[in-house]
């Protein structure tokens, strides 16, 4: 799985950090930072929770073929 | 309970879409039908008064999900189709075209619409609730246009900020003496007012619109208590009304949204999510209806799990954000009236700060003023901070 974010649309809610603190962080303005671009299998559920929690849908998860995971 | 094979969701905005996707996430394998009255693919509303109006986002940028996701997740979309009735005995939703849609489980996600100004003189006023509203208002704006905004709430003030940036001049009309005093307190409300005044916005506070008049020259007059504001365009942002009229089943309480238990359940096999849902908070015993962007996905998780047999009461911390001139405001929690606001931490010579809303020694809300990063750690001080943020 690959984690992609679109910083332009980030609204700095911090929802991703709350859902998956080991995968995401925020800069001083609250904009999303990806800590782990290729999370292992055990973290996929957390990555999905973070993507679902994001109010601006800036987190996109792709599988190896690039499809939406 | 018989196995659910068909979930029908009325309302194709963030709550409806999140419920559909969350059902798949929880392993639901049956049919999902998502019905929406707007013709657009499901889109996100907060940017309507922000990036879309400013021209930073296109319509495509607003999509809640890429179009292919619905087919991939076997979510059937029925767009441009309004629900007009409910027969909960035979378990059918009635549509405007006369069609009837059967369901095993119904999810009410029909949200809320803009409250209209009484006597708004037909089409003389603009609103900012739907994509069509926002596109029409944006298309009408010209640099130098003079805009009267009725309602100094978040939507009205966000729009004031954006259209000022587009080269328009703005007057804001508000019956209350201070903008946003309800949600933020008078002190922060006055500070936000000052931000707008510094960009040239003029306020008419304590003034109630009596009527709207359209002049022969195309300008519109807003007649107030003791003065008249004349503008090229009038934008109205005075709150919302829940879309409950189609819920024609008297076992469901629709007196203020849809009354639900702590599982977002309104009746057997009927749930509600998002702006329309008035959900029992078991911590306080109160039913609360929250119109924030992050509430619907949180409701959706509770509902999807409950449909799949997992009873997990909804326990959320409300969250919202708003973009004002040069400042992003963010708040976790929902302070009750009378909470005292205290600056808890400041940074960069006061340019960033965090405010606590305290009542009876408990922190009911934490607000960040350009302080997203700082706010994260303060969130943990909230009462009930173990709950999901929404």
HADDOCK unambig.tbl for C-alpha pairs under 7 A between the chains (distance, minus, plus):
assign (segid A and resid 12 and name CA) (segid B and resid 372 and name CA) 6.39 0.50 0.50
assign (segid A and resid 26 and name CA) (segid B and resid 373 and name CA) 6.39 0.50 0.50
assign (segid A and resid 27 and name CA) (segid B and resid 373 and name CA) 6.61 0.50 0.50
assign (segid A and resid 28 and name CA) (segid B and resid 373 and name CA) 5.21 0.50 0.50
assign (segid A and resid 29 and name CA) (segid B and resid 371 and name CA) 6.71 0.50 0.50
assign (segid A and resid 29 and name CA) (segid B and resid 372 and name CA) 5.74 0.50 0.50
assign (segid A and resid 29 and name CA) (segid B and resid 373 and name CA) 6.19 0.50 0.50
assign (segid A and resid 30 and name CA) (segid B and resid 372 and name CA) 4.60 0.50 0.50
assign (segid A and resid 30 and name CA) (segid B and resid 373 and name CA) 4.91 0.50 0.50
assign (segid A and resid 53 and name CA) (segid B and resid 297 and name CA) 6.85 0.50 0.50
assign (segid A and resid 55 and name CA) (segid B and resid 293 and name CA) 6.49 0.50 0.50
assign (segid A and resid 55 and name CA) (segid B and resid 294 and name CA) 5.75 0.50 0.50
assign (segid A and resid 57 and name CA) (segid B and resid 64 and name CA) 6.87 0.50 0.50
